[in-house]
Amino acid sequence: MTTFPPETIFLGKNLKISRVLTGLWQVADMEKDGKTLDPEIAADHLQAYADDGFTTFDMADHYGSSEIIAGRLMARYPTDRTRPLAFTKWCPEPGPMTAAVVRAGIRERLTRLGVEKLDLLQFHWWSFDHPGWLDALHELAELKQQGLIGDIGVTNFDAAHVNLALADGVPIISNQVSFSLIDRRATGSLAKLCANTGVQLLAYGTLSGGFLSQKWLGKPEPVQIPDWSGMKYKRFIDASGGWTAYQNILQTAAEIAAKHNASLSNVATRWVLEQKCVAGVIIGARIGENQHRADNVRQFGFSLDAEDHNLLNEVFSNCLQIPGDCGDEYRKPPFLTASGDLSDHLTSLQQVFVAEDAPGQKGRKRVLSGSEWEDIAGYCRAHRVGDRIFVSGTTATAGLNRVVAPGDAGAQTTFILDKIAGAILALGGTMENIVRTRIYLVDENDTMAVSTSHGRYFTDIKPANTLLVVQKLIGDFKVEIEAEAIVD
């Protein structure tokens, strides 16, 4: 049935993938009433995709029975060398990421898929205030060495935290993020980082839950949306300038589609595929209902020319950019998820620091990090007095004494500011309450990297700030930061 074979590309060094991956997130929506899909029948539908050259499937621990269905498909192939690829995600809630916790999460993925080694394990973390994410990635790297994981990716990570993980020695090959004609955040700092490091992007939301298709061209704004995916991407449309701006994108894409004898959805997908560092796009399938294999192959029969890109860039200039960096929609307002506002969820997650009463100081609170130096030198990580929070000089230290991202001041700054955020959160404040920061550097040449990392957190807040170059910091650290906050 295919006129043009699906394009393939190497993701990392070892994974030859279809550039259109089949996403199984809609399994969760199809099973939301409690009735699971028949795994063998569902695997038959996946078989049809594989037979047509769409040999790469994307799923997650929370996509209903998607891993089990994919496992039934994998079992039909005699060897790992001939079977399709199954990429899955592990999305634990923040907490201590011990070797036992991580191994249990991966063992569950292996069992559900019925394989001895995961092709690509993609890791998601809800809140970087809790540093367990970096511990988890190091444990995943250990499991990779043991042969339980082929390659490691992340999902919904911003550029700063991908960089931090790489600088700390984690072998990440991919980052799965939202990327479309509506959501173009990945063309910014993340694309630059990928160009410099070789990390590749897997793009989801490319068709924005079906909104980037002909059926919505010229249609009125919907009052109600019944499915989770639609609710999520309608929020993206609102954040990018609203229904009129979105319709302008559709109209331009439709004109380009007519020129190339393609569909509007083909143009939307092709634009993402042609972005630098994009290895593939993930297009969802409602198993047994909507299958788009015939339309998907058409995007491999044409390319967008300079005129097409100019037309799209012109319409983009009249839209708003989605706020923040990739993944921010899960961690800070505006929350652009199917569930909407995640504030309650995030505040209910386990925190790395726990506030306690300061002994002999009525009404005062403090947090301790567990560092041996807190007892030796007699200090705490942070102290709250009335409505003021004072955070001690903070370095990029994991656990008791491990230096994080040695030699990379920008990455260390990211880790430090997350640590400061965790301390302030435990004492009832937020980063928005910070009114002063002080930064100590050992190398003036790191000023731009550190300032850029600081700016990611404080571009809108703009606290008072002092930056000093000092002869040396204790330990192998490039930067140390202290902060003060006032909780209104």
C-alpha positions as CSV (number, residue, x, y, z in Angstrom):
1,M,0.0,0.0,0.0
2,T,3.0,2.3,0.5
3,T,4.1,4.6,-2.3
4,F,7.1,5.9,-0.4
5,P,8.9,3.7,2.2
6,P,8.9,5.2,5.6
7,E,12.2,7.0,6.3
8,T,14.5,5.5,8.8
9,I,17.3,7.1,10.9
10,F,19.7,6.0,13.6
11,L,18.8,7.2,17.0
12,G,22.1,7.1,18.8
13,K,24.5,4.5,17.5
14,N,22.4,1.3,17.7
15,L,18.7,2.0,17.1
16,K,17.5,2.2,13.5
17,I,14.1,3.7,13.9
18,S,11.2,4.7,11.7
19,R,11.1,8.5,11.5
20,V,7.3,8.2,12.2
21,L,6.9,6.4,15.5
22,T,3.5,4.9,16.4
23,G,2.4,6.4,19.7
24,L,0.2,4.3,22.0
25,W,-0.8,7.0,24.5
26,Q,-4.4,6.8,23.4
27,V,-4.7,3.3,24.8
28,A,-5.1,4.9,28.2
29,D,-8.0,7.0,26.9
30,M,-9.6,4.0,25.3
31,E,-9.4,2.1,28.6
32,K,-10.4,4.9,30.9
33,D,-13.8,3.2,31.6
34,G,-11.9,0.3,33.2
35,K,-12.3,-2.1,30.3
36,T,-8.9,-3.2,28.8
37,L,-8.3,-3.9,25.2
38,D,-7.8,-7.5,24.1
39,P,-4.0,-7.7,23.9
40,E,-3.8,-10.2,21.0
41,I,-6.4,-8.3,18.8
42,A,-4.7,-5.0,19.6
43,A,-1.3,-6.6,18.7
44,D,-2.8,-7.6,15.3
45,H,-3.4,-3.9,14.6
46,L,0.2,-3.0,15.6
47,Q,1.3,-5.8,13.3
48,A,-0.2,-4.0,10.4
49,Y,1.8,-0.9,11.2
50,A,5.0,-3.0,11.4
51,D,4.3,-4.8,8.2
52,D,4.0,-1.4,6.4
53,G,7.4,-0.2,7.7
54,F,6.3,1.6,10.9
55,T,8.5,-0.5,13.1
56,T,8.9,1.7,16.1
57,F,6.4,2.0,18.9
58,D,6.3,4.5,21.8
59,M,4.5,3.8,25.1
60,A,4.8,4.4,28.8
61,D,4.1,2.8,32.2
62,H,0.9,4.8,32.5
63,Y,-0.5,4.4,29.0
64,G,-3.0,1.7,30.1
65,S,-2.1,-1.8,28.8
66,S,0.1,-0.4,26.0
67,E,3.3,-2.2,27.2
68,I,1.4,-5.5,27.4
69,I,0.0,-5.1,23.9
70,A,3.4,-4.2,22.5
71,G,4.8,-7.2,24.3
72,R,2.4,-9.5,22.5
73,L,3.7,-8.1,19.2
74,M,7.3,-8.5,20.3
75,A,6.7,-12.2,21.1
76,R,5.7,-12.9,17.5
77,Y,9.3,-12.4,16.3
78,P,11.9,-15.1,16.7
79,T,14.9,-12.9,17.5
80,D,15.5,-9.4,18.8
81,R,17.2,-8.5,15.5
82,T,14.1,-8.9,13.5
83,R,11.4,-7.6,15.8
84,P,10.1,-4.0,15.9
85,L,11.4,-1.5,18.5
86,A,9.5,-0.8,21.7
87,F,10.3,2.5,23.4
88,T,8.8,3.0,26.8
89,K,8.8,5.5,29.7
90,W,9.2,5.3,33.4
91,C,7.5,8.1,35.3
92,P,8.0,7.7,39.0
93,E,6.9,10.2,41.6
94,P,9.7,12.1,43.3
95,G,11.3,10.3,46.2
96,P,14.6,8.5,47.0
97,M,15.8,6.8,43.9
98,T,17.7,3.9,45.3
99,A,19.1,1.1,43.2
100,A,16.3,-1.1,44.4
101,V,13.6,1.4,43.5
102,V,15.0,2.0,40.0
103,R,15.6,-1.7,39.4
104,A,12.0,-2.5,40.4
105,G,10.7,0.1,38.0
106,I,12.7,-1.3,35.1
107,R,11.9,-4.9,36.0
108,E,8.2,-4.1,35.7
109,R,8.8,-2.6,32.2
110,L,10.7,-5.7,31.2
111,T,8.0,-8.0,32.5
112,R,5.1,-6.2,30.8
113,L,6.9,-6.1,27.5
114,G,8.2,-9.7,27.8
115,V,11.7,-8.8,26.8
116,E,15.2,-9.2,28.4
117,K,16.4,-5.7,27.5
118,L,14.6,-2.5,26.9
119,D,15.4,-0.9,23.6
120,L,15.0,2.7,24.9
121,L,14.0,3.6,28.4
122,Q,12.8,7.2,28.6
123,F,12.7,8.8,32.0
124,H,10.3,11.5,33.2
125,W,10.5,13.5,36.4
126,W,7.8,15.7,37.8
127,S,9.7,18.3,39.8
128,F,13.4,19.1,39.6
129,D,13.2,20.6,43.1
130,H,13.8,17.0,44.2
131,P,17.3,15.8,43.1
132,G,16.3,12.2,43.0
133,W,16.0,12.4,39.2
134,L,19.8,12.6,38.8
135,D,20.2,9.6,41.1
136,A,17.7,7.7,39.1
137,L,19.5,8.4,35.8
138,H,22.8,7.2,37.3
139,E,21.1,4.0,38.4
140,L,19.6,3.6,34.9
141,A,23.1,4.0,33.5
142,E,24.2,1.2,35.8
143,L,21.4,-1.0,34.5
144,K,22.5,-0.1,30.9
145,Q,25.9,-1.5,31.8
146,Q,24.3,-4.6,33.1
147,G,22.4,-5.1,29.8
148,L,18.9,-4.5,31.0
149,I,18.6,-1.3,29.1
150,G,19.8,-0.6,25.6
151,D,19.8,3.2,25.6
152,I,18.6,5.9,27.9
153,G,16.4,8.9,26.9
154,V,14.5,11.5,28.8
155,T,11.1,13.0,28.2
156,N,9.8,16.5,28.9
157,F,13.2,17.8,30.0
158,D,14.2,21.4,29.4
159,A,17.6,22.3,27.9
160,A,19.1,23.1,31.3
161,H,18.4,19.7,32.8
162,V,19.5,17.8,29.8
163,N,22.7,19.7,29.9
164,L,23.1,19.0,33.6
165,A,22.6,15.3,33.1
166,L,25.1,15.1,30.3
167,A,27.6,17.2,32.3
168,D,27.2,14.7,35.2
169,G,28.1,11.8,32.9
170,V,24.7,10.3,32.1
171,P,24.6,8.8,28.6
172,I,21.4,10.3,27.3
173,I,20.7,9.9,23.6
174,S,17.2,11.4,23.2
175,N,14.7,13.8,24.7
176,Q,11.0,13.4,23.9
177,V,9.2,16.7,23.8
178,S,6.1,18.5,22.5
179,F,7.0,20.0,19.0
180,S,4.6,21.2,16.4
181,L,3.5,24.2,14.2
182,I,1.8,25.4,17.4
183,D,4.4,24.6,20.0
184,R,7.8,25.7,18.7
185,R,9.7,25.9,21.9
186,A,12.1,23.1,20.9
187,T,13.6,25.3,18.2
188,G,15.2,27.5,20.9
189,S,17.8,26.5,23.6
190,L,17.1,22.8,23.3
191,A,17.9,22.7,19.6
192,K,21.2,24.5,20.3
193,L,22.1,22.1,23.0
194,C,21.3,19.1,20.7
195,A,23.4,20.5,18.0
196,N,26.4,20.8,20.4
197,T,25.9,17.4,22.1
198,G,24.4,15.0,19.6
199,V,21.2,14.4,21.6
200,Q,18.3,13.8,19.3
201,L,14.7,14.8,19.7
202,L,11.6,12.6,19.5
203,A,8.6,14.9,18.9
204,Y,5.1,14.3,20.1
205,G,2.0,16.4,19.8
206,T,3.0,17.0,16.2
207,L,-0.6,16.9,15.1
208,S,-1.7,18.6,18.4
209,G,-4.3,15.9,19.2
210,G,-5.8,16.1,15.7
211,F,-6.2,19.9,15.7
212,L,-3.5,20.1,12.9
213,S,-5.7,18.5,10.3
214,Q,-8.1,19.5,7.5
215,K,-11.2,18.7,9.5
216,W,-10.6,21.8,11.8
217,L,-9.9,24.3,9.0
218,G,-12.5,27.1,9.1
219,K,-14.4,25.5,11.9
220,P,-15.7,27.4,15.0
221,E,-14.0,27.1,18.3
222,P,-15.4,24.1,20.2
223,V,-17.3,24.6,23.4
224,Q,-16.6,21.1,24.8
225,I,-13.9,18.6,24.0
226,P,-14.5,15.0,25.1
227,D,-11.1,13.4,24.9
228,W,-8.0,14.0,27.0
229,S,-5.7,14.6,24.1
230,G,-8.0,17.3,22.7
231,M,-8.4,19.0,26.0
232,K,-4.6,19.2,26.3
233,Y,-3.8,20.6,22.9
234,K,-6.7,23.1,23.0
235,R,-4.8,24.7,25.9
236,F,-1.7,24.9,23.6
237,I,-3.8,26.7,21.0
238,D,-5.1,29.2,23.6
239,A,-1.5,29.8,24.9
240,S,-0.2,30.4,21.3
241,G,-2.6,33.2,20.5
242,G,-6.1,31.7,20.4
243,W,-8.4,30.3,17.8
244,T,-7.8,33.0,15.2
245,A,-4.0,32.6,15.3
246,Y,-4.4,28.8,15.1
247,Q,-6.7,29.1,12.1
248,N,-4.1,31.2,10.3
249,I,-1.6,28.4,10.8
250,L,-4.1,25.9,9.4
251,Q,-4.8,28.1,6.4
252,T,-1.2,28.5,5.5
253,A,-0.5,24.8,6.0
254,A,-3.5,23.9,3.8
255,E,-2.1,26.1,1.0
256,I,1.3,24.4,1.2
257,A,-0.4,21.0,1.3
258,A,-2.3,21.8,-1.9
259,K,0.9,22.8,-3.6
260,H,2.5,19.4,-2.8
261,N,-0.6,17.3,-3.3
262,A,-0.3,16.3,0.4
263,S,-2.6,16.6,3.4
264,L,-2.5,19.4,5.9
265,S,-1.3,16.9,8.5
266,N,1.5,15.8,6.2
267,V,2.7,19.4,6.1
268,A,2.5,19.7,9.9
269,T,4.5,16.5,10.4
270,R,7.0,17.3,7.6
271,W,7.8,20.7,9.1
272,V,8.8,19.0,12.4
273,L,10.8,16.3,10.6
274,E,12.9,18.9,8.8
275,Q,13.9,20.7,12.1
276,K,17.5,20.1,13.1
277,C,18.1,17.4,15.7
278,V,14.6,15.8,15.2
279,A,15.1,12.0,14.8
280,G,11.4,11.2,14.5
281,V,7.8,12.3,15.2
282,I,5.3,10.3,17.2
283,I,1.9,10.0,15.7
284,G,-0.8,8.4,17.9
285,A,-3.0,5.5,16.9
286,R,-6.4,4.6,18.4
287,I,-6.0,0.9,18.0
288,G,-8.8,-0.6,16.0
289,E,-10.4,2.7,15.3
290,N,-8.4,5.5,13.6
291,Q,-5.3,4.3,11.7
292,H,-3.4,6.7,9.5
293,R,-0.7,4.6,7.8
294,A,-1.8,5.5,4.3
295,D,-1.6,9.2,5.0
296,N,1.6,9.0,7.1
297,V,3.6,7.5,4.2
298,R,2.7,10.5,1.9
299,Q,4.9,12.8,3.9
300,F,8.0,11.0,2.7
301,G,7.2,11.9,-0.9
302,F,7.9,15.6,-0.6
303,S,10.0,18.3,1.2
304,L,9.2,21.8,2.2
305,D,11.0,24.4,0.1
306,A,12.2,27.9,1.1
307,E,8.9,29.5,0.0
308,D,7.0,27.1,2.3
309,H,9.2,27.9,5.3
310,N,9.0,31.6,4.6
311,L,5.2,31.4,4.6
312,L,5.1,29.5,7.8
313,N,7.6,31.8,9.5
314,E,5.4,34.8,8.5
315,V,2.3,33.3,10.1
316,F,4.4,32.3,13.2
317,S,5.4,35.9,13.7
318,N,1.7,36.8,14.3
319,C,1.4,34.1,17.0
320,L,2.5,33.9,20.6
321,Q,5.3,31.6,21.6
322,I,4.3,29.0,24.2
323,P,5.8,30.2,27.5
324,G,9.0,28.7,28.9
325,D,11.0,25.7,27.7
326,C,10.1,22.2,26.8
327,G,8.4,20.3,29.7
328,D,7.6,23.5,31.6
329,E,3.9,22.8,31.0
330,Y,4.1,20.0,33.6
331,R,6.0,22.0,36.3
332,K,4.8,25.6,36.3
333,P,2.0,27.8,35.0
334,P,0.4,27.9,32.5
335,F,-0.2,24.2,33.0
336,L,-0.9,22.9,29.5
337,T,-1.8,19.3,30.3
338,A,-4.9,17.2,29.9
339,S,-5.5,17.6,33.6
340,G,-5.1,21.4,33.6
341,D,-3.7,23.0,36.7
342,L,-1.2,20.6,38.4
343,S,-0.4,22.9,41.4
344,D,-2.1,20.5,43.9
345,H,-0.4,17.5,42.4
346,L,3.0,19.1,42.5
347,T,2.7,20.4,46.1
348,S,1.6,16.9,47.2
349,L,4.7,15.3,45.9
350,Q,7.4,14.2,48.3
351,Q,9.9,17.0,49.0
352,V,13.6,16.5,49.5
353,F,13.7,18.7,52.6
354,V,11.5,18.6,55.6
355,A,11.0,21.7,57.8
356,E,11.6,21.3,61.6
357,D,11.3,23.7,64.5
358,A,14.6,25.4,65.2
359,P,15.6,24.4,68.8
360,G,15.2,27.1,71.4
361,Q,13.9,29.6,68.8
362,K,10.2,29.9,69.1
363,G,8.3,30.2,65.8
364,R,11.4,29.7,63.7
365,K,11.8,26.8,61.2
366,R,14.8,25.3,59.5
367,V,15.7,22.6,57.0
368,L,18.8,20.3,57.0
369,S,20.3,18.6,54.0
370,G,22.1,15.8,55.9
371,S,25.5,17.0,55.0
372,E,28.2,16.1,57.6
373,W,29.3,19.7,57.6
374,E,26.1,20.9,59.1
375,D,27.0,19.3,62.4
376,I,30.7,20.0,62.1
377,A,30.3,23.7,61.3
378,G,26.9,24.2,63.0
379,Y,24.6,25.5,60.3
380,C,21.5,24.5,58.4
381,R,20.6,24.6,54.7
382,A,17.9,27.2,55.2
383,H,16.3,29.1,58.1
384,R,12.9,30.8,58.3
385,V,12.4,33.7,60.6
386,G,8.9,35.3,60.4
387,D,8.3,35.9,56.7
388,R,12.0,35.8,55.8
389,I,13.9,32.7,54.5
390,F,17.7,32.7,54.5
391,V,19.4,30.0,52.4
392,S,23.0,29.2,53.1
393,G,25.7,29.2,50.5
394,T,24.8,26.2,48.3
395,T,27.0,24.1,46.0
396,A,26.3,21.4,43.5
397,T,26.6,18.5,46.0
398,A,24.7,15.3,45.7
399,G,24.3,13.1,48.7
400,L,27.0,13.7,51.3
401,N,29.9,14.8,49.2
402,R,29.6,14.0,45.5
403,V,30.4,16.9,43.2
404,V,27.7,17.2,40.5
405,A,28.7,18.2,36.9
406,P,32.4,18.8,37.7
407,G,33.9,21.5,35.5
408,D,30.6,22.9,34.2
409,A,29.6,26.0,36.1
410,G,26.4,26.5,34.2
411,A,25.2,23.0,35.0
412,Q,26.2,23.3,38.6
413,T,24.2,26.5,38.8
414,T,21.1,24.7,37.6
415,F,21.5,22.0,40.3
416,I,22.2,24.6,43.0
417,L,19.1,26.7,42.1
418,D,16.9,23.5,42.2
419,K,18.3,22.7,45.6
420,I,17.6,26.3,46.8
421,A,14.0,25.9,45.4
422,G,13.6,22.7,47.4
423,A,14.7,24.3,50.6
424,I,12.5,27.4,50.2
425,L,9.5,25.2,49.2
426,A,9.9,23.2,52.5
427,L,9.7,26.4,54.4
428,G,6.5,27.6,52.8
429,G,7.9,29.8,50.0
430,T,8.5,29.6,46.3
431,M,11.2,30.9,43.9
432,E,9.0,33.9,43.2
433,N,9.6,35.0,46.9
434,I,13.3,35.3,46.4
435,V,14.5,38.9,46.7
436,R,18.3,38.5,46.7
437,T,20.9,36.1,45.4
438,R,24.7,36.2,45.8
439,I,26.9,34.2,43.4
440,Y,30.5,33.3,44.0
441,L,32.6,32.1,41.0
442,V,36.2,30.9,40.8
443,D,36.6,31.6,37.1
444,E,35.5,34.9,35.5
445,N,35.1,33.0,32.2
446,D,32.1,31.2,33.6
447,T,30.1,34.5,34.1
448,M,28.0,34.0,31.0
449,A,27.2,30.3,31.6
450,V,26.2,31.0,35.2
451,S,24.3,34.1,34.4
452,T,22.3,32.4,31.7
453,S,21.4,29.5,34.1
454,H,20.4,32.1,36.8
455,G,18.3,33.9,34.2
456,R,16.3,30.8,33.4
457,Y,14.9,30.9,36.9
458,F,14.7,34.7,37.5
459,T,14.0,36.4,34.2
460,D,10.6,37.6,35.4
461,I,11.4,37.7,39.1
462,K,14.6,39.7,38.9
463,P,15.8,39.7,42.5
464,A,18.7,41.9,43.7
465,N,21.9,40.1,42.8
466,T,25.6,40.2,43.5
467,L,28.2,38.2,41.5
468,L,31.7,37.9,42.9
469,V,34.8,36.2,41.5
470,V,36.8,34.6,44.4
471,Q,40.2,32.9,44.5
472,K,38.8,29.5,45.5
473,L,35.8,27.6,46.9
474,I,36.2,24.8,49.3
475,G,36.0,21.5,47.3
476,D,36.0,21.0,43.5
477,F,33.2,23.5,42.9
478,K,32.9,26.2,40.2
479,V,30.1,28.2,41.8
480,E,28.3,28.7,45.1
481,I,25.0,30.6,45.6
482,E,23.1,31.9,48.6
483,A,19.6,33.4,48.6
484,E,17.1,35.3,50.6
485,A,13.3,35.3,50.3
486,I,10.4,37.1,51.7
487,V,7.1,35.2,51.9
488,D,4.3,37.7,51.5
